[in-house]
Each structure stands twice: as C-alpha cells, then as structure tokens.
C-alpha cells in the first residue's frame, strides 16, 4: 500500500510506473493474471505517451490528480487508439525510448475495453488509501454494456463423432492440412484430438490440462486446483470415466514430463482443433460476438472451436441432465454461485419442455 500517507496533504505524486510497482510488490498472481494486468497497465502508459506526443500534457500522469474529463477521454482512447495514434506515431516512438512503440493493428472491441477498465480499477483500489477510493474519478467510470450471446457447445453425439474420426484420412488431405498449418504432424494431431476429448470429459482449462499428471487421479477421481483461481484454494473434483482413462493410457508412454498429454502451445492446439472439427463435418452455424463491433454474427462451429469449447461442452451437457449449478461447479472448479458459471449455461429447449409439463 502507499504507506498510508495522507496523500493530499503531503503533495505526493503517484505515476503509472509507481502504481504498477506497488501493485506487483504486494500481490501474488498467477502467470496468466500477471500477463493480463501488465497488459492493462501498458494501455494506460500508451494513453500517457499519446497525451505527451500530442502535447496535451507536459509531464507524466499523476493518478492522484486524475479528473472526470480524463476518464471519458481514456475510454475513447481505448476504443479508437489506432486513429488517434496514427497522427503522432513518430513522436510516440521517440517518447517510448528503448521499449519502442508498436501501434495496434486494429481498434479494441467493447469487451476488451471493459476488461482493461476492470483490471485498472482493481489496481487502483489496492494501492490507494481507503479514503481516496470513494472519490477517485477513475473508479466512477461506467463500463460499456456487454452483449452476452447464447453459449454454444458440442453435443455428446458430436463429441463421439470427433473421437472416432479417422486421423489418417484427415492427415492425407493435404489441402485441408495446409489450409490450417503444415507444421502439425500426424502424431501431434492424434494428441490434440485425444486431449480435446479428454477435456470434454473432465472440463479443465488448457492451462490446467498441461499440468495434470496421473498423481492428480486417485480412486478414479481427478482432483486439482485450477490455476486461474488458485488463490481461492477451491479444488475441482471430477470422476474419471472409463473412456477418459483409455485416452490417458493411450499416451502414457509418450509423455516426457510426466503429464497426461504432450501438448503443443495453445495456438497450435487450437489450430489442430479447428482442423479436426472441419474434417468431422462440424460446420453448423453458431452465434458469436464480434469483438470489434459488439454485434452478434453467425460463424461455422469449426471456425470458432478452441480448447475452451471442451470446457463449455463439459458444463453444458452436464447441466442439460442435472440442473444443479453448485454440483457442476464442484467439478468445474467454479465458486458456488459464480456469475462466470452463467456464461457456460445454456437452457435447452428440452429443458423448457420438461418445465412446461408441470402445467399439464
């Protein structure tokens, strides 16, 4: 914390760099969380560089003297950085010094803007004395309203179709393989398919799957602490079905690090998943949110499939059979009553029909 000084009376200055250093000094975060918070703080530094290049300010931003007008200007900057920085690009590169300034390739969408604002507010709340939080203009910034689409996932039948896919036939189709990545080998494609199906059975995230070993399985029960929520200490407990055990056994002698699967990085993993989905004919259209326009668009399932779809598949298919969020949350690692859990939940038409039978 900022040494509990009466910052107004002592005339202290809190630069963005100071705020960043204090925050990371007093907070232990997972690697992925650190990466996200550092990215959000870089966005604030980019705004400062823009203001200096445009000669709208003469010195670094003092977060203790942030104004309501700056709040609105910062939100506009986050949404329109490409156009705003274009006119001052050379000056911004000079001001950035050794680190350099790399312009964004495209403007941020509404969801990205809201995520940045949420993280920066968390940073401010943790470094400001309690009395300052109540009146700081940055913490009063209103978020842009997000649009939530109906969660999509694959059915049990679609999962089984993917599991039984003839990998050799997929690999033999040179046109399809090159269209995604010529670097994916036949062996790697088998690993990606089996690992994705295993995720559908246990609902873990990619980051957790990379760390799982057979030591996490005891008496046919998978027990692990999700990396994303490790600070809360909530464990996930998932019964391991026979089909999932068979997938583990298939790769037992091939993993050098003792993990369940020898996975590639997340980018290659997702490329392989998309390739497999297209080969399996999983091309039905699903609603997704365009991050740039904040509008709902239709895209083929094979174009949006990723490792996280397995987690949604696990939760969605379970909820279809057992409408008990807390029971499923125990297996997915969500906290009881978690709002995030609602993003995975899809109430199917069959569930609605079952409810309506009570009126007959």
N, C-alpha and C positions, 0 to 999 in steps of 0.2 A: 504494500500500500504506500501512498505518498507520505509516509512518516507522520500522518495525522496532523499536518501543518494547517494552520488557518490560512489557506492559500490566498484569500483575498487581501488580508491584512499584510502578509509578508511579501506580496508582489511577486510570487513565484511564477515561472513560466513552464508550461508543460508542452514540449514539442511532440510531434508524432513519434519521433525516434525514442524520446523519453518514455512515452506511453507504452510503446512496444516493448522496450527493455524491462520496464516494471512488470508488465503483464506476464511475460515469459519467465521472469525470475521467480514469480510467486505461484505459477500454475504448472502442474504436471499434466501434459496432454499426450494422447496417443499420436503416433506419427502422422496419421491421416488428418487428425484435428489440427495439429501444428501447421500442416501444409495449408489447410483452409484458412486459418486465422492469419497466417503470414500473407496469403494472397489478398485477403480483405484489407489488411493494413497497407499493402502495396498500392491498393486502389486509392486509399486516402493520400498516400505520398504522391501518386500520379496527379491527383487533383491539386496538391500543393505546387508541384512542378508546373502544371498548366497555368495556375494563377501567377506564378513568378515569371513565366515566359511571356504571358500576356500583359505583364506589368500592372496587374491589378492589386498586387501586394508587394511590399519591399522586403519583408522578412518571412521566416518560417511561420507557419500557422501555430498559434498558441491555443491549444484545445480548451484552456480555461476561459478564453475570451471568444469562444465560438458564438455566432449570432444566429438568429432565426432566419435571416436572409441567406446566410451561408448554407443553412440546412437545405433550403429549396434549391439553391444553386448546385449543391453537391449531388442531390438526387438527379437533377437534369444532366449533370456531367456524366454520371454513371450510365445513363441511358443513351447519351449522344457523344461519347468520348471520341469516336472516330472522326466526326466532322469538326468538333471543337479543337482537337489537337492538330489537325491537318495544317491549319494556318500557322501554327507555331512549332512545327515539328523540329526544325533545325535548332531553335533556341532550347527546346526541351531536351534534345540530345546533349547539348553542351552543358546544361544545368545538371543533368544526371551524372556527369563525370564518368568514373571508371565503370560503373554498372551499366551505363548506356540506357537509352530509352527505346523500347520496341513498341511501335504502335499496334493497337489491337487490329485484328483482321476484320472484325465486324462488331457492331454495337451489342451491348449486353441486352438480354431479354429481361422481362419483369421479374421472373423467378430469381435470376442471378442478382439483380439489384436488391431484391428483398433479403436474400441470403447474406449479402455483404453488409447491409444495414443491421441485420440481426446480430452478426458477429461483432461489428464495431460497437454496438450498444453494449454487448456483453463485456467487451474490453473496457469501455468507459466506466461501467458500473463497478468493475472490480478494482480500478485504480483510483477512482475519485473518492474523497471522504464522503460519508453518508449524507451530510448536509448539502453537498453540491449536486448530488444525483437528482434531487427533487426539482431543481430549477434549471438544469442544463438543457439548452435548446436542442442539442443533438438527440437527446433521449426522447424528445417530443416529436421526432419525425414520424409521419404516418407512412406505413408501408403501402405499396401499390397492391390492390386486391388481387390475389391469386385466383386462377380458374382451375378447379380440380376436375379431371376427367374420370370417367368410369374405369376402375382398374381392369387391366386385361391380363390374362394368364392362359396357359395351355391346359386342356382337359387331360384326364388320365389316359384316354384313348390316344390323344396326340402325343403325350409323353411316351407311351408304349410304342407308337409308330417310330418315333425318333430313336428309341432304344434298340429297335430291331432293324434299323437302317443298315443296308449293305455298304459299309465304308469303302470297300474296294471299288465298288461301282462309282461312288462319288469321286474317288481319287482318280479313276480312269477318265472322268470327264474333264479334259484339260481346259476347255473353255470356261467351265464353272470355277475350277480351282484358281486359274489365273485371274479371273474377274475379281476374286477376293484377295488372295495372296499366294504367290508362287512359292513362298517360304514355308508353308505348312506341309509337313511330311505326312505320310500315311500313318506312321506310329503316333505322331502328335495329334492327328485328327481322331484317332481312337481314344486317346487320353481325354481330349476335350469333350467328346461325346459321353464317355462314361462318367467323367467328373460332373458334367452338367446334369445328367440323370440322377447321380448321387445327391446333388444339391436339391433336386426336386423331391427327394425322399426325406431330406433332413432339414431343409430350409435355411442353411447357413449362408452367410455372405461370402463373397470371393476371398476377402482378406482373412476370414476365419478358416476357410477351406484350405488355404495354403499352409496353415499352421497345424492342422489336425493330424494327429498320429494315432496309432492303434492304442496308445496309452489312454486316449480320451474315451475309449469304449470299454465298458465293463458290464458283464451280465447283459449283453445285448442292449445297453443303454449308452448313447453318446452324451457326454457331459463336457461342456466347455463354457468359458466366459467370453462372450462376444467382445472383440477388440474395441468396437465403437462405443460400447457402454461399460468398459472395464472399470471405470471409476465408481460406478454404482454397485459393482460386485454382483450383479444378477446373472446367475448361470442359466444356460439353456439345457434342458433335459429332453432328449429325443430317443424314443425306442427305435432301434435299427432293424428294419425289416430284412427278411432273407434275401430279397433282390438286391438291397444295398450292400449286404455282406458279400455277395457274389461279385459285385463291382470292385470292392476293396481287394478281394482275393485275386482278382484278375491282374492287379497291378502291384501285388505285394513284393515281388522280387525285382521290380523295376525302378523303385524309388531309392535314390542315393541318400537322401536326407532323413529318411525315416518317416516322411509324411505319407499320407494316404495316396496322393497322386502327385506326379512330377509335372506341375503345371507351368505353362508359359506365363509371360506377363499378361496383365488384364486386357491390353489392347489386342494381342494375338488371340487370346482366349475368346474374346467377343467376336473377332473376325471368323474364327472357326465355327462358333455357334451359329452365326448368320449363314455361313456356307451350308451347314448341316440342315438348318431349317428349310432353306430353299430346295435342297436336294430331296427332303422328305415331303415336299409339296405343301408346307405350312405357310401358305401365302394369303390367308384370309385377311381382310382389312380390319384394322383396329383404330380407335380414336386415340390420338396423341396430342399433346400440347406443343405448338410451335413456340420455342423459347424466345424467338425474336419478335413475333407479332402477338404473342399471348392469345392465339386463336386455336381452336380445335381443328385438326386436319386428320384425314384418313391415310394410313400407310399400311403396306403389307406387313404382316407379322414377321416375316423373315428379314425385313429391313430394320426392325427396331428390337429384335431379340438380343439379349445380353445375359450376362451371368446373373444379374439381379432378377431377371424374369423367372429363374428357378425358385427363388425365394417367394415371389408372388404366387407362383404355381403351388408351392407347398401350403401357403396360408389360405389361398383361395379355395383349393379343393378340400381342405380340412373344414373350412367354415361352411362350405356347401353341405357337409354332412353333420357337423356339430356346431350349432350356433352359440358357442361359449368362448368369447374373446379371451377371457383370462386363462382358460385351459390351453388355447392355442398359443397365447403369449408365453406361457411357461416353456413351450417347445421352441418358439421363435426367438426368445431372448428379450422380447419387449417387456416394459414395465406394465403392471396391471393398470388398466385404464389409459394406456398410452394413446395420445392423439395420433401419433405416427402410424399406429396399427390400422387406423381407419383408411389410410391411403391404400392398403392392400386388400381391404374387404370389398367384395362385390356381392351384392344380394341378387342371386339368380332368379329367373322367372319361376323356376320350380319351387323355390322357397316361398315366393309370393303366393303361388297357387296353394301351397300347403297351409299357409296362414289363412287364406280365404275359405278353406274348408271348414273352419270353425264357425262360419256364418251359415253354413248349410243346415 
